[in-house]
Every structure is written in C-alpha cells, then in structure tokens.
Amino acid sequence: AYAAHRSSTVVLLQGTYTPSVHAHAGRTQSTEDPLQMAEQLLAYGQVDQAQETLESAIRDCSERVDLHHALLEIYRHRQESRQILSFWNEIKNKYCPAEAEWHDLIDQLNVKWKDHEQ
C-alpha cells in the first residue's frame, strides 16, 4: 500500500512503515520536530511510539496539518476505531486543518463496522 500527502509521505511495506524523503517548503526541521521523530520511530517499526508522538504533538499544536496527515495514515493502517474516535473526540473542539480527512476516516470505519455486524 502507498499513501502520499502534500507534506509527508509514508510508505507501507510488509506491515512496517518506512518514511520516504519529504520536503517542507520554507521550513527546516530540527531533531525535535515531532513529524521527523515519528518518521524515525516508524522506520524502526515502533508504530505505537510514533502514534503517541503524533498524538501528543497534535494536542500541543493542532494547526499543523502534516501531523494530522501522518497520524491519520497510522490510524488508517491500524483501523482501531475506538482509539481513533477517542482521540478525535479529544481534539475536535480545537482548530483542525484536517477535519474533512478525520471525518472521511471515521465514515470509512463506520461502514466497515456495519459490514461486520451483518
């Protein structure tokens, strides 16, 4: 599977995540950038830690769409509906530049839940 976003790209290979080279126009990344940290964790198969890093960063800085896209990609792969809904309920009242993408993922998961119930 392959997923691409404007500011970051994550490639899924055999159940692990591998970050690819990405560019952030007009912005340099320090070693403390949560997206870079998450991508490094994913490169080593530490998906839980990467997810926690992104969730924490979004709690602190909800306006960064690149953080939302990276976290949504992890959530799409994991499809842990309760966890996704729990985090969305936590952040939905903050400014969210990726609100439409969150709703799309939640809608997709709701359809899958309904299909499994039948």
C-alpha atoms as a printed R data frame, in Angstrom:
    type eleno elety resid chain resno       x      y      z
1   ATOM     1    CA   ALA     A     1   0.000  0.000  0.000
2   ATOM     2    CA   TYR     A     2   1.161  3.510 -0.655
3   ATOM     3    CA   ALA     A     3  -0.044  6.733  0.883
4   ATOM     4    CA   ALA     A     4   1.061 10.208 -0.094
5   ATOM     5    CA   HIS     A     5   0.280 13.540  1.474
6   ATOM     6    CA   ARG     A     6   1.367 17.012  0.445
7   ATOM     7    CA   SER     A     7   3.871 17.495  3.247
8   ATOM     8    CA   SER     A     8   4.906 13.965  4.110
9   ATOM     9    CA   THR     A     9   4.925 10.567  2.531
10  ATOM    10    CA   VAL     A    10   4.870  7.288  4.364
11  ATOM    11    CA   VAL     A    11   5.365  4.034  2.532
12  ATOM    12    CA   LEU     A    12   3.872  0.888  3.998
13  ATOM    13    CA   LEU     A    13   5.967 -2.220  3.371
14  ATOM    14    CA   GLN     A    14   5.094 -5.651  4.769
15  ATOM    15    CA   GLY     A    15   3.331 -4.314  7.850
16  ATOM    16    CA   THR     A    16   6.006 -1.781  8.771
17  ATOM    17    CA   TYR     A    17   6.244  1.868  7.948
18  ATOM    18    CA   THR     A    18   9.221  3.380  6.197
19  ATOM    19    CA   PRO     A    19   9.491  7.124  5.809
20  ATOM    20    CA   SER     A    20  10.492  8.469  2.462
21  ATOM    21    CA   VAL     A    21  12.199 11.759  1.759
22  ATOM    22    CA   HIS     A    22   9.859 14.690  2.136
23  ATOM    23    CA   ALA     A    23  10.149 18.415  1.725
24  ATOM    24    CA   HIS     A    24   8.587 21.151  3.785
25  ATOM    25    CA   ALA     A    25   8.579 24.341  1.779
26  ATOM    26    CA   GLY     A    26  10.025 27.211  3.723
27  ATOM    27    CA   ARG     A    27  10.543 25.233  6.891
28  ATOM    28    CA   THR     A    28  13.555 23.370  8.181
29  ATOM    29    CA   GLN     A    29  13.201 20.544 10.635
30  ATOM    30    CA   SER     A    30  15.161 20.235 13.828
31  ATOM    31    CA   THR     A    31  15.768 16.938 15.552
32  ATOM    32    CA   GLU     A    32  12.914 17.891 17.895
33  ATOM    33    CA   ASP     A    33  10.295 18.112 15.141
34  ATOM    34    CA   PRO     A    34   7.549 15.634 16.093
35  ATOM    35    CA   LEU     A    35   6.931 14.594 12.480
36  ATOM    36    CA   GLN     A    36  10.579 13.774 11.966
37  ATOM    37    CA   MET     A    37  10.686 11.931 15.281
38  ATOM    38    CA   ALA     A    38   7.587  9.924 14.345
39  ATOM    39    CA   GLU     A    39   9.030  9.034 10.934
40  ATOM    40    CA   GLN     A    40  12.231  7.810 12.593
41  ATOM    41    CA   LEU     A    41  10.206  5.678 15.003
42  ATOM    42    CA   LEU     A    42   8.195  4.243 12.110
43  ATOM    43    CA   ALA     A    43  11.401  3.413 10.269
44  ATOM    44    CA   TYR     A    44  12.307  1.157 13.195
45  ATOM    45    CA   GLY     A    45   8.866 -0.388 13.437
46  ATOM    46    CA   GLN     A    46   7.916  1.499 16.603
47  ATOM    47    CA   VAL     A    47   4.393  2.310 15.487
48  ATOM    48    CA   ASP     A    48   2.925  2.744 18.984
49  ATOM    49    CA   GLN     A    49   5.590  5.277 19.928
50  ATOM    50    CA   ALA     A    50   5.195  7.129 16.628
51  ATOM    51    CA   GLN     A    51   1.437  7.305 17.141
52  ATOM    52    CA   GLU     A    52   1.905  8.608 20.695
53  ATOM    53    CA   THR     A    53   4.414 11.204 19.471
54  ATOM    54    CA   LEU     A    54   1.986 12.496 16.852
55  ATOM    55    CA   GLU     A    55  -0.996 12.485 19.214
56  ATOM    56    CA   SER     A    56   0.969 14.465 21.788
57  ATOM    57    CA   ALA     A    57   2.173 16.928 19.148
58  ATOM    58    CA   ILE     A    58  -1.375 17.464 17.852
59  ATOM    59    CA   ARG     A    59  -2.594 18.099 21.381
60  ATOM    60    CA   ASP     A    60   0.095 20.792 21.673
61  ATOM    61    CA   CYS     A    61  -0.094 22.202 18.136
62  ATOM    62    CA   SER     A    62  -3.340 21.225 16.427
63  ATOM    63    CA   GLU     A    63  -2.871 23.561 13.452
64  ATOM    64    CA   ARG     A    64  -0.101 21.516 11.789
65  ATOM    65    CA   VAL     A    65  -1.842 19.636  9.014
66  ATOM    66    CA   ASP     A    66   1.247 17.488  8.366
67  ATOM    67    CA   LEU     A    67   0.948 15.997 11.860
68  ATOM    68    CA   HIS     A    68  -2.724 15.183 11.276
69  ATOM    69    CA   HIS     A    69  -1.959 13.528  7.927
70  ATOM    70    CA   ALA     A    70   0.798 11.367  9.404
71  ATOM    71    CA   LEU     A    71  -1.382 10.292 12.339
72  ATOM    72    CA   LEU     A    72  -4.353  9.602 10.074
73  ATOM    73    CA   GLU     A    73  -2.153  7.352  7.949
74  ATOM    74    CA   ILE     A    74  -1.201  5.312 11.006
75  ATOM    75    CA   TYR     A    75  -4.850  5.156 12.061
76  ATOM    76    CA   ARG     A    76  -5.915  4.045  8.553
77  ATOM    77    CA   HIS     A    77  -3.458  1.189  8.704
78  ATOM    78    CA   ARG     A    78  -4.318  0.119 12.240
79  ATOM    79    CA   GLN     A    79  -8.105  0.609 11.960
80  ATOM    80    CA   GLU     A    80  -8.555  0.778 15.742
81  ATOM    81    CA   SER     A    81 -11.914  2.502 15.673
82  ATOM    82    CA   ARG     A    82 -12.322  3.104 19.395
83  ATOM    83    CA   GLN     A    83  -8.890  4.682 19.693
84  ATOM    84    CA   ILE     A    84  -9.472  6.866 16.632
85  ATOM    85    CA   LEU     A    85 -12.844  8.055 17.882
86  ATOM    86    CA   SER     A    86 -11.463  8.677 21.351
87  ATOM    87    CA   PHE     A    87  -8.667 10.879 20.029
88  ATOM    88    CA   TRP     A    88 -10.994 12.687 17.621
89  ATOM    89    CA   ASN     A    89 -13.379 13.454 20.497
90  ATOM    90    CA   GLU     A    90 -10.434 14.832 22.435
91  ATOM    91    CA   ILE     A    91  -9.316 17.239 19.686
92  ATOM    92    CA   LYS     A    92 -12.472 18.008 17.696
93  ATOM    93    CA   ASN     A    93 -13.146 21.279 19.521
94  ATOM    94    CA   LYS     A    94  -9.700 22.644 18.656
95  ATOM    95    CA   TYR     A    95  -8.783 24.141 15.320
96  ATOM    96    CA   CYS     A    96  -8.260 21.212 12.971
97  ATOM    97    CA   PRO     A    97  -6.951 21.843  9.448
98  ATOM    98    CA   ALA     A    98  -7.623 18.223  8.518
99  ATOM    99    CA   GLU     A    99 -11.191 17.981  9.777
100 ATOM   100    CA   ALA     A   100 -12.521 16.645  6.469
101 ATOM   101    CA   GLU     A   101  -9.898 13.876  6.447
102 ATOM   102    CA   TRP     A   102 -10.818 12.903 10.017
103 ATOM   103    CA   HIS     A   103 -14.488 12.678  9.037
104 ATOM   104    CA   ASP     A   104 -13.615 10.603  5.956
105 ATOM   105    CA   LEU     A   105 -11.660  8.091  8.055
106 ATOM   106    CA   ILE     A   106 -14.384  7.866 10.683
107 ATOM   107    CA   ASP     A   107 -17.005  7.361  7.959
108 ATOM   108    CA   GLN     A   108 -14.892  4.598  6.383
109 ATOM   109    CA   LEU     A   109 -14.578  2.836  9.718
110 ATOM   110    CA   ASN     A   110 -18.301  3.165 10.417
111 ATOM   111    CA   VAL     A   111 -19.046  1.460  7.087
112 ATOM   112    CA   LYS     A   112 -16.637 -1.373  7.936
113 ATOM   113    CA   TRP     A   113 -18.232 -1.805 11.361
114 ATOM   114    CA   LYS     A   114 -21.686 -2.020  9.773
115 ATOM   115    CA   ASP     A   115 -20.426 -4.581  7.230
116 ATOM   116    CA   HIS     A   116 -19.032 -6.772 10.023
117 ATOM   117    CA   GLU     A   117 -22.258 -6.602 12.008
118 ATOM   118    CA   GLN     A   118 -24.363 -8.009  9.139
